[in-house]
Amino acid sequence: MAARSQNSLALFSFKGIKVLMHWSFPLLIVWVVISSLGAGMDARHIFQQILYVLVVFCCVVMHEFGHALTALHFGIRTRNILLLPIGGVASLERIPEKPAQELLVTLAGPAVNLAITLLVGIPFFLFGNNAFVTDPIKGPTGSLALIGFIVTVNLGLFLFNLIPAFPMDGGRILRSSLAFAMDRVKATRIAATVGKVFAIGFLLAAFKWQQPMIGLIGLFVYFGASAELNMVTVQRALVGTHVKNVMRTRFWSMPHDATIQQAADELLSGGDHVVVVTRDGSFDRLVHRADIIAAMQAGQQLQQMQSIPGIVPESASLFTEVKDAHQKLSVGQWPLMPVIESGRTVGVLELDNLSEYIELHKT
Ligand SMILES: [Zn+2]
């Protein structure tokens, strides 16, 4: 899922993988407080509810690290782990195409929750009250209830993620298992269809039981299944095509010492959503038009373009396979990829170019 990092807050980083909290995540806490107040709970119980939500998300983060660290083992980096009210999303820079790798990367997430369930659950049920009495005066209820909750949550996360609703983990397990025996596009089509059926089931369940979170998951699954089927189909259509045949050669470019006022003028007279900033003819950075507008509003008209940090995205060369560029563009957080040859930007690549190319070359 692509999300510009401005929409989220970086919490911490582990092995180079940033954990981000989406702006909507605190809404979940607000929702918990409001619904707890509605149920007539006192402050202590509301605090407990919030604590429980945070416990769930700690387990979700560990689950996502299961995916991310296994992917890293196969040389696939993870851009970040984003926490949304409906769960976590690890943005791998690419989905492994080898069925065995996809299967292992996918299994690693639920495996973390199963491990926590067993490691915490077995002593909990074997030794019960004796093992976890930390405060004999207050009694075991508080911490025991929390430990019981941790076991339940991890068992729940384990089972829930195994539902074969592609692109949820269970659906990925289905897709990669099918891909051992058949073509990957066909395997994805089957998994996506099964995923959509589950998504509709989630939506119906959300209405029946008045559970908006299940509804959101249903929408996420439905659109996620379509998007990923589309991605796999597009990539198949692009096998053997090089960036040079698909890239856009007319694009907006400005030197690094141009003023922000000049950029704003060009933006009004027909600029793009992103400008390629060059330094002595070589690629320097991309600047989004939102950043130009923000700089204008901050009264920085006379400053140079290089004062805007912008971004240096992954680039392609003329003979990069379009399939690889498409994969990076699809999971990336920037809508455009510069095509660089001998340091110079010779074109740009956008997802729209690729769709148009496929439409024009349909047989
Ligand atoms: Zn997962």
Boltz pocket constraint, residues with backbone or C-beta under 6 A from the ligand:
constraints:
  - pocket:
      binder: B
      contacts: [[A, 63], [A, 64], [A, 67], [A, 106], [A, 109], [A, 110], [A, 161], [A, 169]]
      max_distance: 6.0
